[in-house]
């Protein structure tokens, strides 16, 4: 990826950017990337050459990037990281484990037995 550099930034601007990054719980680099992303329209970035596997949709790449989905009561951003929805996780687990396990003890039973052995 190319590297961008900004020279001769006035100190008040640099400090304001550092404070903004702190408020948003980001590094200065992350805050600057967020500002640039907003400036170019906030749309999904084109995938880097050689970085995308065959058959991966741009929508999946966009979902892989952390994004702010809301703010908590203190005003801190709620960041969604990851690209799988709960439905996708459940479907993946059902494919991986199609039959429930019946012959094994439950986790609660194991903990109870461990506790009672003391």
C-alpha positions in Angstrom: 0.0 0.0 0.0 1.2 3.5 -0.6 2.2 5.7 2.3 1.0 9.3 2.6 2.8 11.9 4.6 1.7 15.4 5.8 4.5 17.8 6.6 4.6 21.1 8.6 1.3 20.4 10.5 0.7 23.2 13.0 1.1 22.0 16.6 -2.5 23.0 17.6 -3.9 20.9 14.7 -1.7 17.9 15.6 -2.8 18.1 19.2 -6.5 18.4 18.2 -6.0 15.3 16.1 -4.4 13.4 19.0 -7.3 14.4 21.3 -9.8 13.3 18.7 -8.1 10.0 18.3 -8.2 9.5 22.1 -11.9 10.3 22.2 -12.6 7.8 19.5 -10.3 5.1 21.1 -8.1 5.0 18.0 -4.4 5.5 17.3 -3.5 8.7 15.5 -3.0 6.6 12.3 -6.4 5.0 12.7 -8.1 8.4 13.2 -6.4 9.9 10.1 -7.5 6.8 8.1 -11.1 7.4 9.3 -10.9 11.1 8.3 -9.6 10.1 4.8 -12.3 7.4 4.4 -15.0 9.9 5.2 -13.5 12.5 2.9 -13.6 10.1 -0.1 -17.2 9.2 0.5 -17.0 6.5 3.1 -17.7 3.8 0.5 -15.9 0.5 0.4 -12.3 0.6 -0.7 -11.3 -1.4 -3.7 -9.5 -4.6 -2.7 -5.7 -4.6 -2.8 -4.2 -6.6 -5.6 -3.3 -10.1 -4.4 -5.2 -9.7 -1.1 -8.6 -11.1 -2.1 -9.3 -14.8 -2.5 -11.3 -16.0 -5.6 -15.0 -15.7 -5.1 -15.0 -13.3 -2.1 -17.5 -10.6 -2.6 -16.6 -6.9 -2.0 -19.5 -6.8 0.5 -17.7 -9.5 2.6 -14.5 -7.5 2.5 -16.3 -4.3 3.6 -17.9 -6.2 6.5 -14.5 -7.4 7.7 -13.5 -3.8 8.5 -14.4 -2.6 12.0 -17.1 0.0 12.0 -19.0 2.1 14.5 -22.6 0.8 14.9 -23.7 3.1 17.7 -22.6 4.8 20.9 -23.0 3.6 24.5 -24.4 5.8 27.3 -21.0 7.3 28.0 -20.7 8.4 24.3 -18.1 5.8 23.5 -18.4 4.1 20.1 -19.7 0.6 19.8 -17.5 -1.0 17.2 -18.5 -4.1 15.3 -15.6 -6.2 14.4 -15.9 -9.3 12.3 -17.8 -10.1 9.2 -20.2 -12.9 10.3 -23.7 -12.4 11.3 -25.1 -14.6 14.1 -27.2 -16.5 11.5 -24.0 -17.2 9.6 -22.2 -18.5 12.7 -25.2 -20.8 13.6 -25.4 -22.1 10.0 -21.6 -22.8 10.0 -21.8 -24.7 13.3 -24.8 -26.7 12.1 -22.9 -27.7 9.0 -19.8 -28.6 11.2 -21.8 -30.5 13.8 -25.0 -31.8 12.1 -25.9 -34.2 14.9 -26.2 -33.2 18.6 -23.9 -35.0 21.0 -25.9 -37.2 23.4 -23.3 -39.5 24.9 -21.3 -36.9 26.7 -21.9 -35.2 30.1 -23.1 -31.6 30.1 -20.8 -28.8 31.2 -22.9 -28.2 34.3 -22.5 -31.8 35.3 -18.8 -31.7 34.9 -18.5 -28.5 37.0 -20.9 -29.9 39.7 -18.8 -33.1 39.9 -15.6 -31.1 40.2 -17.0 -28.9 42.9 -18.4 -31.8 44.9 -15.1 -33.7 44.8 -13.4 -31.1 47.0 
